[in-house]
Amino acid sequence: MLMLTTETIQNLAAFEAAGITVPHFDRAAVTRATTANPAWIHFGGGNLFRCLHASLQQRLLNAGESDTGIVVVDTYDDELIETIYQGRDNLSLTVVMNANGDIEKELIASITESQYLAESNPAGTARVRAIFANPSLQLATVTITEKGYNLKGPDGELSGLVLGDIEAGPDHARHTMAHLASLLLERYRAGATPIAMVSTDNFSHNGEKLRDAILVVARAWKDRGFVDDGFLSYLSDPAKVAFPWSMIDRITPSPSASVASELRAAGFGDTEILVTLKHTTTAPFVNTEEVNYLVVEDTFPNGRPPLEKAGVYFTDRDTVNKVERMKVCTCLNPLHTAMAIYGCLLGFTSIADETADADISALIAGIGYREGLPVVTNPGIIDPKSFLDQVVGERLPNKRIPDTPQRIASDTSQKVGIRFGETIKLYRNTDTVDDLTFIPLAIAGWCRYLLALDDEGEPFEPEPGPDERAPAPVRERHQSRRPGERRQAAASDPLQPGDLRTEPVRHRTRCADRGVRRRTRRGPGSGPEHAAQVREHHKHKHKHHKHHKQRHHKQHRGDSIMQMTFRWFGPDDDKITLGQVRQIPGVQGVVGALYDVPVGEVWPKAKIAQLKAQIEEAGMSLEVIESVNIHDDIKIGLPSRDQYIENYKETIRNLSEFGIKVICYNFMPVFDWVRTELARTLPDGSTTMAYDQSIVDTMDPEGMAASVEGDSNGYVMPGWEPERMKGLKALFAQYADVDEQKLSDNLRYFLEAIIPTCEKYDIKMAIHPDDPPRPIFGLPRIVKNFDDLKAIVEMVDSPHNALTLCTGSLGENPENDVPALIRYFAGRDRVPFAHVRNIKHLGNDNFEEAAHLSEMGSLDIYEIMKAFHDVGFDGYIRPDHGRMIWGETGRPGYGLYDRALGIAYLNGLWEAIDKGSKA
């Protein structure tokens, strides 16, 4: 079988024998020339780039019109770069699906280098900066989708991610627009050589939006003293930095399993389709349509490749704008969007199949010919009627293009305005808007789509919207119904303006349907050796992949796969035995830790093995550790933190050898949690832990530590170890200059250092909320509410940077809507572990721990468990603190009986919710 490696393509005759068109240039020479004098760099390594931009440059190389290739950069998905590009020596296969049923295959070798641009990858960052400093660079093209340019959050203000980039400065960029601004600053400082920044994303005025976004970041940096006025002048001078507008058009669906089969039958074996951990669907090949257009404003102050010889239209800005309006507002995108909406509602899974439906065909004809063409913008260089004829008659019905309405429906909320709004405005301006029929029908279909009800009134799963959008307040009256009740709900409930902002729906992997394989990340690497390592890694992960698919398939059937666990402090420090834990119905695993290893030291493998063996011998599993505590030097940001971080990484590696999946940790300074009473007597005679703010206000930290030690029944309470408490004054002095921003920066530093290790060894770090979620003794707290949690998961955008969703800690603040937090974060696969407990609000920030039963406290545990169930939660849950009941004594909050009752209650709720959802 032919594979994509430098060695394999030495035998180009074998590729030609398989019907694959091969490159006709010296790739080694092109690679050397590009490394020395790069002319073209591209941001966004998706499928469209490989089948259009890279193909265009290959035509020039084949014709001898260029001697350099393209460097591709991705700022979002490191796995894409490491596997699809570096793992294949930057080679790709383009498969053109002709309407007549034929396919054309071409080996693409014009991409000579690939880099992941992120602060966590300093080598890649340095290389990309060097490329931007090189005067030979003529253009940077961008395909990151429209949402990649968005700097604002749902409130219309700059997002937390962007604000963080602004405050941190050019050397710490995370948002793509900040990265580009930082790279342009590098070029400015290296001599201010001209360059063209070319957005080739599929939306109107793309060059203008790219320019405006970069300038927002640059001006904010100027206000904070990071850059000078000269840099702003450089960006604002089109003779120095041009932002040409463009129109791009080539339907490029996700890679098709049927295409992969055809390729294998022809002798090409590099056909694995994968979904990365960041939900990018990709493969070593790209399947696309024959038709393609690229129209670009001809403004390139440092020169450009002669791409007109490869079929690109170069023209003026006004013409580009007209072509874009013709396509986006009339002749293609509105038709695509309408088909996506109604295809999902009517149960179609193929755009081509939809064209055979008389009603859908009439709808798109009405939108295009009847309502669109009379007001279409005519660009002159492309005839709108001919373009529309080609779309309706050839492109959409092409059964060889495996495009789906589900793919196109993604992010429609960001598209529907431009797709239909411009035509509506033109009709409104002539007082003929009432003549419109088909466009309003498409918008009405979108409103129905948002209700997640298909044409039969049955629920379906909408495609996920952009991750940047925060959740609206959850509308519980819709979410609390069983699926069978949704039809009646849609008819009887009057919609309010906010109702269409439905709760986020979890993106569920469609592995079985797509024939794909979810991959885990590899470490950095490139070249043939790395390619072989990647393929060997596939084989090694096959068993894990099968288990992963089985879990998701079970979730689709609605079966309960939540995993109930119980925290245990070990044989020497817990009066509860593993035998007793094993007798609690429904308990599958134990949450444990090594409590005798000092904070900051590496956990020895022998001790981990001993703990695991004890638990497994009792018939349970050990997959969650709570906690591997964070040394205070890391939280404070002292120079010694780097060594403690290295120790932490080593502990992660050691834990991975024993099947650990989740590490629960916290980032609270000094005190892990605070209670003013550990044994408050309740009216029923049981005792519980409680918090009284007035006591905290009148007590010093040393008094609090003494109080906890005195009330702990001789047990060491987690986070209140006596050896740490003896140094409280010195510890508080070290934290004197640590505010919320510095603590947050130190958390980011920690996460950026360890998450790559977590990804490599597949262990999720799950941060625990602050307890209570407010500053204590002047110490900062940064894990208190939705905004804090969202900022943390965005610090390092990886599923391995996750949360421990503690209902009690978050619920201690009445303003936190705990079910809504669950739906948002667990619905995005960022909650592998949950603590479920109840608390009772007593006013004035005071509270006490309550029994799990909803009516005993202030939290609705039914709605909490339902939220977990509704998003298909398949992680670990443990009952958190319990009361001391029936005369039991022991470690406060961690008795056997009340936690066992809590487990029975939580399991009962889950079973009732699960069965009710299928009734």
N, C-alpha and C positions, 0 to 999 in steps of 0.2 A: 504494500500500500504506500502511496505517495504521501509524504508528510512535509510540513512547512519548516524546513531547516536549511541553513546555508549549505550543508553537505548534500542534502537531497537535490537541491536545484542545480548542483553541478552537472546533473544528468537531465538537461532540459528536454532531450529527446523523449524521455519517459513521460514527461508532462504532455508533450505534443501528442504522443501516442494515446493518451487518455482524453484527447480532444480539448486540451487546455492551451490557450494562446500564451506564449511565453514572452518575457521582456527581451528586447534587442539592444541592450547596452551593457557596458561593463559595470556591474553593480558595485564591485569593490572600489573601482575608481570614483564612481559617483559618491559612495559613502565617504571616501577620503576627502573629496572636494567639499562635500557638505559639512563635514566636521570642521574643516579649516575655514571655509567661507560660506556659512549658511545664508541662503537668500529667503527661504520661506519656512515659517514656523506656524503650526496650527494648534489651537486650543479646543479640546473636546474630541476624544478618541472614539466617538460612536460610529455606528454603521454607515451613516450618510457620508462622513468624511472618507471612509475607505473606498466607497463605491463611486464617489464623484470627484472630490478634490485630488485624491491620490491617483485616480484613473486619468484625470486631466494632465497631471504632471508626467505620468508615465507615457502619455502620447507624445509630449514634448521630448522626453528622453529618447524614446524610440526613434523620433525623427531627427535627432541631433540638434534640437532647438534649445536644449538646456543641458547643463553638465552637473547640476546639483539636484538633490531630492528634497524631501520634506521632513522636518522634525515635528513630531506630534507630542503634545503635552496634555495631561489631564490633571485638573485640580481637585477632582471629586473622588474618583474610583481608582485606588492604587492597584486593586486586584485586576482590573481591566488592563492596565499597563503591564503588570507583571506576567499575566498569563497570555492574553491575546497578542500583545506586541512583543515584549522581551522574550516570552516563552516560545515564540515562533520566529525569532530573529527578525522581527518587524516585517514579516511577509504576510500576505493575505491573498484570498481568492475571491474574486467578484463573479457572481453568477447572475447573468442577465436573463430574465424570464420573458421571452417574447410572447406576444398575444397568440401567435400561430402554434404555440405549444413547444417550440424549440427553446433550448437554453444555450447560452454562450458563456464559456468559462475563460477567465483570464487570471493569470498569476500576476499579482501586483507587487512590485519590488521597488517602488519609488519612495517608500518610507524608509529612511535610513537610520533613524534614531527615535527613541521614545523615552519620556521622562514623566515621573509623578512629581508635581510641584506642590510641596507642603513643607511647613517648618519642621515636621517630623522626619523629612527626608533631606537632610542638608546637602548631600552630594548632588541629588537631582536639582535642588534649588540653585546651587552654585553653578551648575552647568547651564541651566536656562538663563540665569543672569549673564553669564559669559556670552551666550548667543545674542542676547539683547544689546550687549555692549559692543558687539562686532559691527563695524560700519557696513559690512557686506549685506546685512539683513535688509530686505526690501519690504516685506509684508508679513503681517501676522493675521491669519484668518481665525474665525471663531465660529463654532457650532456647539452651543451649550444649552439650547432651547431658550425660549423667551423668559422663563422664570429665573434663569441664571443671571439676568440683568437687574432683577428686582432688588432694590436696597431696602424696601420698607416692609414693615410688619402689617398685620391686619388692621391696626389702629391708624394706619397712614403715616406713622412716624418711622424713622430709621430703625431697623431691626437690631436686636441685641448683638447679633453676630457682627453687623456692620459697625455699630457703635464701639464694639470691642476692638475691631480693626483700626478704627480712627484713633482711639486712645492709645493703642499699643504701638502704632506707627508703622512705617513701610517694611520694617524687617520682620513683622509678625503677622503678615496678611493671611487670611483664611478664605474670605469671599473672593470669587474669581475676579470681580471688578477691582478689588483691592490688590490682588496679585498683579493684574495688568497695570494698574497705576504704579505699583512698586517697580515693575520691570521697565516701564517708561522712564521712571526716575533714574534707574540704572543707566539707561541709554543717554539721558540728558547729562548725567555726571561724566559719562565717558566721551563727551564731545558734542552731544545734541545733534547727532546725525539724523536726517529725516527718516520717516517710516510711514507706511500705510497700515492702519488698524482696520481690518475689513470684517465686519460682521456678515456672516453668511447664514444667519438664522432666519427662520421662516416667519417673519412678521414685518409690518410696514415701518418705514423710517428706521431700520435697524442700525444704520451707521450713526444716526443722530442719538439714538438711545444709548449706544455704546459710549459715545463721546460724553454725553451728559452724566452717565453713571460714573465714569472714570473721574470727571471733573468734580463731582460731589465729594468723592473721597479725597482728591488732591487738595481741594480748597479747605476741607476740614483739617488736613495735615498742615496746611499753611497756617491756619489759625492757631495750631498748637506748636508751631515752631519746627516741625519736622522737615519742611521744604521751604524754598524761597520763592519770591515773585517770579524769578526767571523760569522756574519749572512750570508755573501756570501759564506764562507767556509761550513757552515751548509747546504745551498741550493745545493752546488756543490758536496757534499759527498753522493754518492748513498747508503752508509751504514746508513746515517741519513735521507735523503729525496730522495726517489726513485720516478722515473717517468716512471712506466711501460707502454709499448705500448700495444694496444689492437685492436681487430677487433670485431665490433658489427654488428649484422644483425637481424632485425625483422621489417617487414613492418608494420608501425603503422599509418594509415591514421587518418584524423580528425574524431571526433565522428559522427556517422551516425544517421540521423533521423529515418531511418527504423529499425536500431538496437534499438533505444529508444522505438519505438512502440512495438517491440517484448518483450522488458523487461517489459513494462507496462502491456502487455497482460499476462505476467507470474506472475504479482503481485509486481514487483519492480517499485516503483514510483519515485525514485530520478534520473530523466533522463533529466533534463533541459540542453540543449546545450547552451553555451554562448560564445560570443566573447568579451573579455575584452577590456578595453579602450586602451590597448597597442597591440591590434589585436591578442591576443592569443586565438585560438579556442580550447575549452576544454569542459569537462562535468564530472560529478561524475563517469562515467564509461569510460573505454578505450576499443575500439574494435581493434583487432589485428589478425595477422595470427598465424597458429599453429607452423610453422617453426621458430626457433630462434637459433642463434649462438652467443656465446661470448668466444673469445679466448684472453687470457691475459698473458703477460710476467710475469713469477713467480718471482717477485722481491718485497718483502714486509718486510722491515727491522724490523717492530714491530709486525710481525705476521699478520694473516688474517683469515677470516672465511673459513671453509672447503667447498668452493663453488664448488669444483669439484664433490662433492656429490649431487649437484643440477644441474649438467650438463655443468658446465663451463670447457673449455679446458685451462689448465695451461701448458705453454711451454716456450721456449726460445725466445729471441727477433727476431732472424732471421726467425723463423717459423711464428711468429705473422705477421711480415712484408710480408712474402710470402702469407699468407692467405688473408691479406688485399689487396695486389696487385691483387690477383686472383679475389676477389670480386669487388673491386672498379674499376679496370682497364679492366676487361674482362667479368666476368660471371654474374654480376647483374647491377651495377650502369650505365654502358654505355647503356645497354638495356633500363633501366628505363628512362634515360635522352632522348634518341632518341624517345621513345614513348611519353614522355611528350611534346617534341617539336612538333612532327607531330600530336599528339592528339589535341593540341590547334589549329594548323593550319587547321585541317580537321573537327573541330567541335565536337570532342568526349568529353565526360565528365566522362568517366569510363575507367580505365586502362584495366579492364577485357574485356570490349566490344571491345577494340582495338585489342585484340588478335584474334578476329574473322575476322578482316580485312586482306585479303590476302596480300596486299602490305606491311602493317605494320608488319605482321608476317614474311614476307620474309626479311624485313629490319633487324629485331632483330635477326633472324636466321643468316643472313649474318654477322652482327657485332659479334655475339657470336661464332658461329661454324666455319664459313669460315675464318674470319679475326682474331678472338680472340684466339681460342684454339690452333692454330699452334704456337703461341708465348707465351702462358699463363705460368705464374709462378706456379709451382706445389709445394704446401706446405708440401705434404706428409701425414698430418693428415686428410685432406679432399680431396677427388678426384675431380678435376676441372670438368671433364665431367659429373660426377654424380650430382655435384652441379648445373651445367648449365641445365642439363635435368630437375632437380627439379624446377628451376626457370621458364623455358619455358613451361614445361608440367603441373605444379601444381600451382605455386605461382602466376604468372602473370594472368592466366585465372580464378583465384578464384573469382567468382562473389560475394561471401560473403564479400570480402574486398572492402569497398566502397572508394577506392583510386581514385584520379583524376589526369589527366595530368596537370591541373592547379596548384595543390599543388606542384607537383614535379618540375614544371617549375620554381618555385620561386628560385631566386638566381642562376640560371644556369650559369650566367656569371662567378661566382666564382668556378663552378664545371667543366665546359666543358674542361678545360685544363687537369686536372688530369684524367677525365673520358676517354678521347680519346688520349691525348698527349703521354702517355707512350707506347701505342701500335704503334702509328705513329713513335716514336723514334726507336722502335725495328725494324720496317720495314726499316726505313731510314738507320740504321746501317748496314743492309744487302743489301742496294741498291735495295730494292724491294718495295719502297714506292708507286711506280706507280701502283702496283697491288691492292692497296686499292680502293674500290668502295663505300662500305656501310658507313664506318666512315666519309669520306668526304661528303656523302649525308646528314648525320646527322648534320654535322657542317654547311652545306649550309642551312639546315632547320632552324638552330638557327639564322643565319643571316636574313633569311626571317621573323622569329618570331620578331626580334628586330625592324622591320619595322611596326609591329602591323597590318599586312595585312594577312588575311586568304587565303585559297586556292582559294576562289572566288574573291580575290582582294578587299574584304570588310574589313574595319577596325575592330579590336577587341581590348579588353583591356588586355595588358600583365599583368602578376603578378608583384607586386612591387619588386624591388631589395632591397638590404640591406640599411637600413637607414643611415649607415655610409657614403655612397657614395655621394659626393657633385655633383651638376649638372654640366655637361659640358655646355659651352655656347650654348644657345638655337638656333636651326636651324630654323629660322622663315619661310623659304620657304616651309618647310613641314607643320609647324604648322598652317600657315595661310590659307591652302586649306580647302575647305569643304570636308567631308568624301567621297562624290561621286567623288571627283577629285583625290583621293589617288591612284587609280589604274593606271591612266595615269602618275602620278608623279613617281611612282615606276619604270616605264619603261623608262621615259624620262630623269630623273635626274641622272647624273653620281654620284655615291656615293663617298664621300670623307672619309678619315680615321675616322674623328670625327663623321660622320653621324650616326654610329651605336650606339653611346652613346646618345640615344634618350632622350627627356625630361622626367622627372619623371611623372608617371601616378598615379593619385590618387587611393588609395586603397578604393574601394567602398564596403560597407557592403553588403554581399549577404544574407541578413536575410531571404528573402522569399524562396530562393533556398535551403538553408540549414536547414530551420526550426529552426533558432537560435534566440537568444534574446541578444541584446546588453545591457550590464550591466553597472551600475554606481558603483563606489567604495564605500566600507563601511569602517568604522573605524576599528582599530585593535580589535581583540577578538578571542576567541577560546572556545571550549567546546560546550555542548548541547544547552545551552542558546543562545550562539552566532549563532549556526546553525538554531535555530528557528527564531531568528531575521533576518537572511539572507533570509529565505523563506518568512517571512512576508514582507520584503523589496521588493521581487519579485512582490508580489501582488500590493503593493503600487505603483510600477513603471510601471504597465501595461499600463496605459493610456498614459504616456509619451513615452513608447516604441512604441505604435501604431502610434503616431504622428511622431516619428523618422523614422519609416519604410515608412510612406507615403511620407515624404520629400525625402527620398532616391529613392523611386520608381519614383517619379516625376522627379527627376534628371536624372534617366536612360532614360526617354522618351525625355530628352532634353528640357523640359519646363523651363521657367524662374522662379526661386524661390529665386533669389537675393532679399534682403529686403532693400528698399530705406528709408533712414531716414533723419532727419533735426535737426541740433543742435539748442537748445533753452535755453536761459539763465534765464528763469523764468519771472513771471508777473511783478516783481518789478525792473528788470534790463535788460529788452529786449523790445524795442519799437515794435517789431514784435509780433503779437498776434497768439495764437494757431489757431484761425479761419482762419487767412491768410495762415498759414502753411498747414492747412487741404485742402485748395483749390489748392495746387500744385499737378498736376496729378502724381499719382504713389507713393506718400509719404505714407508709412504705419506706421512709428513710429517716435518718437522723442527721441533724445539723450539729456539727461539732467543731472543735478547735484544739490547738495545743496551748494550754494555758500556762505551761511551765517554761516556755521559750520567751526570753525577754524581748520586748518590743524592739524591732529593728534588726534582730538577728535572723539568719536563715533557718527555716524550719528543716530539721534533719529528715532524710528519707526514712530512716529506721523508725522514728517516732510516728511519722505519718502512716507507715505500713502497719504499725502496731494498732493505732486507732482504727484504721480501716478494717483490720482483721477482727477486732473485738466486735465491731458493729455488724459485719457480715456474718460472723458466727452466730449472732442473735437473730439472723434472718432478715436483716434490713440493709439498706444501702447508705453509703456516705458519698454524696455528690455536691453538698453545699457546705462551705466553711464560713463560720461566723465567730470571730473575725480574724483576719490577719491585720492587726492594728497598725496604723500609720504613725511612724515616729514623729514626735513634735518638731524635730529639726526640719522635716519636710513641710509641715504646716506653716512653720515660721519662715521658712525660706533661707535657712543658714547654709553656708558653703558645704557643710558635711552632708547635706541632703542627698547629694549624688551617690555617695557610697551606700546610704540607706536604701535608695531607689534600686541600686544594683542588687542589694540583698533581697529586696522585694521581688525583683525579677527572678532571682534564683529560686525563691520560695514558690513562685508561680510555676516555674519549670518542674520543680520537685512534685508539687501537687498534681500537675497534669499527668504524671506517670501513674497516679493512683486513681484516675477517673474523676477527678474533681471538675465540676462544670461551672460553679458559681462561687465567687468570694464576696461576701457581704462585708462592707467596711463603712467607716464614717470619717468625716473631716471636721469634727467639732473640736475646737481648742480646749485643752485641759480636761474638761468633764465630758464624758460620752453621753450622759443623760443626767437630769436633775430631778429629784423628788425631795420634798421637805418631810414626808412621813413614809416609812416603809411598812407600817402595820396599823393603819387607821382602822378602828373598829366600826363596822357598818351595823345598821339596825338589826340585821339578821344574825349577828354574831360573828360573821366572817371578818377577815382583815384584808386590807388592800393598801396599795401605794397611792399617795396623794401629793398634790402640788399646791402650795399656798404662796402667792406672789408677795403677800405682806411679810411673810417670814423671810423670804429671800431678800427683800428690801432692807431688812434689819440685821442680816447675818453676813459675816465675812466669809470668804472661801474656806479658810481653815475651820471655822465653825461648821460649815456645811459638810466638809470631809469627815469631821469628828462625829457628826450626827449620823451620817450614812454608815460609818464603821460601827457605831454603837448599836444601830438598829438592825444589823444584817445577820443576826443569829450566829455569828462566828464564821460566816461565809465571806469570801472575797467577791464583791459585786463587780461585774464587768465594767471596766473604765474607771474604777475607783481603787486600783491596786495601791496598797499602803506605801510601797516604795516610791511610787509617783507622788502620792499625796504629801510625803515628807518634804518634797522640794517645791511646794506650791508657790511660795513667795518668789523664788528664783524663776519659776516657770511663768508666772504672771508678768514678771519684769521683762522676760524675753518676748512676750506677746504684746508689750506696751505699744509698739508701733504697727501692729498688724490690725488693719481695718478690714472691712468686707472686701474691698477691691484687692488688697494685697493677698488676703486669704484665697480669694477666687483665682488670682494669678498663680498662686502656689499650687492650687488644685489643678489648674490647667497644665502647669509644668509637670506635675506628677503624672497626669493622665497621658500627656503626649509622650512621656518617656516609657510608660509601661504598656499602653494599649497595643502597640505592635507585638510585644511579647504575648499578650493575651490572645491576640488574633492568631499568632503562630501556633499556640498550644491550645486554642479553643477553650479558654476560660473567660467567663464574663465577670467583670468587676461591677458590683451592684451597690451604689452608694446609699446609705441609710439617711433618712431625713433627720434634721435636728430635733432634739427632744428635751424640752419643748421647743417649738419653732419660733423662738424669739431670743434676742441677746440676753445673756446671763452674766452678771458681775462685770459688765462692760465688754465681755468677749463677743466677737462678731459671730454671726450665724449666716450661712449662705445656702442652706438647703431647707427652705421654709415653705415654699408655695410654688404655684405653677411656673411663674417667671423664673424662679431659681432652678427648678428641675429642667426646664427647657434650655436654659443657658448652659447647664452642665452637659446635657446630652449633645449639645451643639459644639461644645469645646473640642471634642474629637468625635466626628460623625462616624461612629462605628457601632454595630450591634453589641460589641463587647464592652462598650462604655454604657453601662445600664444603671438601673435603679432598683433598690429594694423598696417596694411600695408598702410603707408601714402606715396602716390606717389610723392607728392610735396617735402616732407622732404628728401626722398631718392633720388629723381630726381634732387635735388639741387647739387648733385655731379654727373657730367657727366659720371663718370666711373661706376656708378651703372646702371646695365641693369634691369630696373624696371619690364618689362614683365617676364624676367627670374627669378627674385626674387619671383614674384607671382606664377609662375608655380612650383617653388621648394617648397615654404613654404605653400601656399594655397593648392597645390597638396598633401601636407601631413597633411591637416586638422589642420594647426597651425595658420590660419588667420581667426578668427571669425568676424573681423571688419576691414573696410578699409575706408580711406579718399582718395578721388580721386579729384585731382586738377592739374592744369597745371602751369608751371613756365617757364620763359624765361631766358636762360643763356646770360649774358652780358660780359663774359670774366673776368679773374682775380678773380674768385670766387664770382663775383657779379651776382645778379639775381633780377628779379621782378616777382610778381604774375601776371598771365595772365588769360584771359578767358579760359573756359574749352575746347573750340574748338581747335583741334589739331594744326591747322595752326597758331593759335595766340601765341603759345609758343614753347618750345623745346621738349615737351613730346608727344609721339604718343598715344593719349587717346584711339583711336580705338584698337591698339594692347594691351593696358593695359586692356580694358574691354574684349577683346577677350581671353586674358590669364585667366582672372577670369572665363569666360564662359567655356573655354576648360577644366578646372579642376573641373567643376561642383560646383563652389562656391555657397554656400547657406547661407552665413552669411549676415552681415549688412554693407551697404555702405552709406556714406553721402558725399555730395559735400563739399569740404573743402573751404577755404577762397575764397571769391568773391570780385570783384571790387565794388565800389560805382558808380552806373549808374543812369541816368534819374533824376538827382538832389537829389537822396536819401542821407540822412545823418544818422549816427548811429555809432555803434561800428565798428571800422575799421576791414575789412575782413569778417564781418558777416552781411552784408545787405541782404535784402529779394530778390531783383530783380535778381541780377546776380547769386545768388545761385539757385534760381528757374529756371533760364535759364540753369544752369549747370545740374540740375536734369532732365530737359526735354531732354537735349543732351545725358546724360548718359543712360537714359531709352530708347531713340531712338536707340542708338548704340546697347544696349543689345537686343532689339527686332529684329533688323536687323541681328545681329550675330546669334541669336537663330533660326530665321526662315531660314537663309542661311544655317545653319548646317543641316537642315532637307530637303533642296531642292534636 
